[in-house]
């Protein structure tokens, strides 16, 4: 039996456009097609919207971190009160608290007979502004009255102080983000007492 060797046509091994090193140029069509371009544009617009939202969240977080850093710096710079003031009959209004290891100042709760002198000076200044105003004030008004810059970070830091004073009974919060001196049976804390 004889073996048959298939012969391969030279046309199959060397197609017409591949002869002598010529490259065949492929046609991909136009650089964009009407169907894909608007789809891609819509996807890009959607991505831009997502990135804008992410940027807004990041900027808000940075703003909060700036406020927190300013508050921590302020708290660490204030002197710590070692003992609470004397109460009625010469007794201490509470047991002495050890100073915080990081120098944090606490605002004690307001008690009958305690004056504003137990508070750090910056908090006494806020009570003085509230007493001088005679009406509820916004945080920005407190900032202006104390000579503080009226930028958002400073006002938000001041608002946290006002909220702390209100939570401890030194100020009263009024609906609408306002703060005023509370009425303690006709008794108002006098700054410096």
C-alpha positions in Angstrom: 0.0 0.0 0.0 1.3 3.3 -1.0 1.2 6.3 1.3 -0.3 9.4 -0.1 1.1 12.7 1.0 -1.4 15.4 0.8 -0.2 18.3 -1.1 -0.8 21.8 0.2 -1.6 24.5 -2.2 0.8 27.4 -2.1 -2.2 29.7 -1.9 -3.2 28.2 1.4 0.2 28.6 3.0 0.7 32.1 1.7 -2.6 33.9 1.3 -2.7 36.7 -1.3 -2.4 39.6 1.2 0.3 37.9 3.3 2.7 37.4 0.5 6.1 39.1 0.6 5.6 40.6 4.1 2.6 42.8 3.3 0.3 43.2 6.2 -3.4 43.1 5.8 -5.0 46.3 7.2 -8.0 45.5 9.4 -10.9 47.8 9.4 -12.5 48.3 12.8 -15.1 50.6 11.6 -15.5 54.2 12.8 -13.8 55.1 16.1 -17.2 55.1 17.8 -20.5 53.8 16.9 -23.7 55.7 17.6 -24.8 52.9 19.9 -21.7 52.8 22.2 -20.8 56.5 22.5 -23.9 57.7 24.3 -23.8 54.6 26.6 -20.2 55.4 27.5 -21.0 59.0 28.1 -23.9 58.0 30.4 -21.6 55.7 32.3 -19.1 58.5 32.7 -21.7 61.0 33.8 -22.9 58.4 36.4 -19.3 57.9 37.6 -18.8 61.6 37.9 -21.9 61.9 40.0 -20.7 59.1 42.3 -17.3 60.7 42.6 -18.8 64.1 43.4 -20.8 62.5 46.2 -17.7 60.7 47.5 -15.8 64.0 47.5 -18.6 65.7 49.4 -18.5 63.0 52.1 -14.7 63.2 52.3 -14.8 67.0 52.7 -17.4 66.8 55.4 -15.2 64.2 57.3 -12.2 66.5 56.9 -14.2 69.4 58.3 -15.2 67.3 61.3 -11.6 66.2 61.9 -10.5 69.9 61.8 -13.1 70.7 64.5 -12.1 67.7 66.6 -8.4 68.7 66.4 -9.2 72.3 67.4 -11.3 71.1 70.4 -8.6 68.6 71.6 -5.9 71.3 71.3 -8.1 73.8 73.2 -8.9 71.3 75.9 -5.2 70.3 76.3 -4.2 74.0 76.6 -6.6 74.9 79.4 -5.6 74.4 83.1 -7.3 71.5 84.9 -9.4 72.2 87.9 -8.2 70.0 90.7 -11.0 70.5 93.3 -14.7 71.4 93.0 -15.8 74.6 94.8 -17.0 74.7 98.4 -20.7 74.2 98.8 -23.1 75.4 101.5 -21.8 75.2 105.1 -18.2 75.0 103.9 -18.4 71.4 102.6 -16.9 70.5 99.3 -19.5 70.3 96.6 -18.2 66.9 95.6 -15.2 64.7 96.2 -12.0 66.0 94.6 -11.3 64.6 91.2 -7.8 63.7 90.1 -6.6 65.7 87.2 -6.9 64.0 83.9 -3.7 62.4 82.7 -4.0 64.2 79.4 -5.0 67.5 80.9 -8.7 67.4 79.9 -10.9 69.9 81.6 -14.3 68.8 82.7 -17.3 71.1 83.0 -19.0 70.1 86.3 -22.7 69.9 86.5 -24.3 73.1 87.8 -25.4 72.8 91.4 -27.2 75.2 93.6 -24.8 77.6 95.2 -22.0 77.0 92.7 -20.8 80.0 90.7 -19.3 80.2 87.2 -15.8 80.4 88.7 -15.6 76.6 88.8 -15.6 76.7 85.0 -12.6 77.3 82.7 -12.3 80.9 81.6 -13.5 80.3 78.0 -16.7 78.8 79.4 -17.1 81.7 81.8 -16.8 84.1 78.9 -19.7 82.3 77.1 -21.9 82.6 80.3 -21.0 86.3 80.4 -22.0 86.8 76.8 -25.4 85.1 77.5 -26.0 87.2 80.5 -25.1 90.5 78.6 -27.4 89.6 75.7 -30.5 88.9 77.8 -32.0 86.9 75.0 -31.3 83.5 73.3 -28.3 83.6 70.9 -27.1 81.4 68.1 -23.6 79.9 68.2 -22.4 82.3 65.5 -23.6 85.2 67.7 -21.6 83.9 70.6 -18.6 83.6 68.3 -19.0 87.2 67.2 -19.4 88.5 70.8 -16.3 86.7 72.0 -14.2 87.9 69.0 -13.8 84.5 67.5 -13.6 84.0 63.7 -17.0 83.2 62.2 -15.8 80.4 60.0 -17.8 77.1 60.1 -15.2 75.1 61.9 -14.8 77.6 64.7 -18.6 78.0 65.1 -19.1 74.3 65.2 -16.5 74.0 67.9 -18.2 76.7 69.9 -21.5 75.0 69.4 -20.1 71.9 71.1 -19.1 74.0 74.1 -22.5 75.5 74.3 -24.2 72.1 74.1 -21.9 70.8 76.9 -22.9 73.8 79.1 -26.5 73.2 78.3 -26.2 69.5 79.2 -24.6 70.4 82.5 -27.2 72.9 83.4 -25.2 76.1 82.9 -27.2 77.1 79.8 -30.6 76.2 78.4 -31.0 75.1 74.8 -33.9 76.8 73.0 -35.6 75.3 69.9 -34.0 76.5 66.7 -30.4 76.1 67.9 -30.4 79.0 70.4 -28.8 79.1 73.8 -29.6 81.3 76.8 -29.2 81.3 80.6 -31.6 79.0 82.4 -34.0 80.2 85.1 -32.9 78.5 88.3 -35.7 79.8 90.5 -34.7 83.3 89.6 -31.0 82.6 90.1 -28.6 83.1 87.3 -25.0 82.1 87.4 -22.9 85.3 87.6 -19.6 84.9 85.8 -16.6 85.3 88.0 -18.3 84.2 91.2 
